[in-house]
Amino acid sequence: MAKSETIKPGYFVAISLIPGTAPEYCYIGLVQVLDEYGIRITQVEWDDQLDGVKQYSEDIFVPWVNVNSMLVCTQEEPTRRFVRDRAPKWKSQVEAMYRKARSSK
């Protein structure tokens, strides 16, 4: 389990998963709850019209054993830059990496 100082409710994350875990390889969201079993996030994206974070109505729970890596944005870091720029870029890079690995098999 992640240390509470590393990830807390209210932080934004981009979670890359072990292949075969879920329909997508990477999810971007706002941490709601974490415990010894995993992490629950509300999925988010940047809304240019609102110039703010748009939250989806559904959450996703990811068991720790299915987490490959994570990009984390604390409450002291700029949310806009993370949700609009860094996290989507990370997600694209993760998906490209997994597609490349699948095509080379």
C-alpha positions in Angstrom: 0.0 0.0 0.0 1.1 3.5 -0.7 2.2 5.7 2.2 -0.4 8.2 3.2 2.2 11.0 2.7 2.6 10.0 -1.0 -1.0 9.9 -2.0 -4.0 11.4 -0.2 -7.6 12.1 -0.9 -7.8 15.3 -2.9 -4.7 14.6 -5.0 -5.0 14.2 -8.7 -3.4 11.1 -10.2 -2.8 9.4 -13.6 -2.7 5.7 -12.8 -1.2 3.3 -15.4 -2.4 -0.2 -14.9 -0.9 -3.7 -15.6 -2.2 -4.7 -19.0 -5.5 -6.7 -18.9 -6.7 -5.0 -15.7 -9.3 -2.6 -17.3 -10.5 -1.4 -20.7 -8.0 1.4 -20.6 -4.3 1.3 -19.7 -4.4 4.6 -17.8 -7.0 6.6 -15.8 -6.8 10.2 -14.7 -8.7 11.2 -11.6 -9.2 12.8 -8.2 -8.3 10.5 -5.3 -11.4 9.8 -3.1 -10.3 7.0 -0.9 -7.3 4.7 -0.5 -6.7 1.8 1.9 -4.6 -1.3 2.1 -6.6 -2.8 -0.8 -6.4 -0.1 -3.4 -7.4 3.4 -4.5 -10.7 4.8 -5.7 -10.7 7.8 -8.0 -13.3 10.0 -9.6 -12.3 10.3 -13.3 -11.7 13.8 -14.5 -10.7 15.8 -17.6 -10.0 19.5 -18.3 -12.9 21.5 -19.7 -11.6 24.4 -21.7 -15.0 26.1 -21.9 -15.3 26.1 -18.1 -11.6 26.6 -17.7 -11.7 24.0 -14.9 -11.8 20.4 -14.0 -14.8 18.3 -15.2 -15.6 15.3 -13.0 -17.3 12.2 -14.3 -20.2 10.7 -12.4 -18.5 7.3 -12.0 -15.5 6.3 -9.9 -13.0 3.5 -10.6 -11.5 1.3 -7.9 -8.0 -0.1 -8.7 -6.4 -2.7 -6.4 -2.8 -1.9 -5.6 -1.7 -5.2 -7.3 -3.0 -3.8 -10.6 -1.1 -0.5 -10.4 2.0 -0.3 -12.6 2.9 3.3 -12.0 1.4 6.6 -11.1 1.8 10.3 -11.8 0.7 12.3 -8.8 -0.3 16.0 -8.4 -0.4 17.2 -4.8 -2.5 20.0 -3.5 0.6 22.3 -3.6 1.1 21.7 -7.4 -0.8 23.4 -10.2 -4.0 21.4 -10.9 -4.6 23.0 -14.3 -1.2 22.1 -15.7 -1.5 18.5 -14.4 -5.1 17.8 -15.5 -4.9 19.7 -18.8 -1.3 18.9 -19.9 0.8 16.5 -17.9 -1.7 13.7 -17.2 -3.1 13.4 -20.7 0.4 13.4 -22.1 1.4 10.7 -19.6 -1.7 8.7 -20.6 -0.8 8.9 -24.3 2.7 7.8 -23.6 1.6 4.9 -21.5 -0.9 3.8 -24.2 1.8 4.1 -26.9 4.2 2.1 -24.8 1.7 -0.7 -24.3 0.6 -0.7 -28.0 4.3 -1.0 -29.0 4.8 -3.9 -26.6 1.6 -5.7 -27.9 2.6 -5.3 -31.5 6.1 -6.7 -31.0 4.8 -10.0 -29.6 
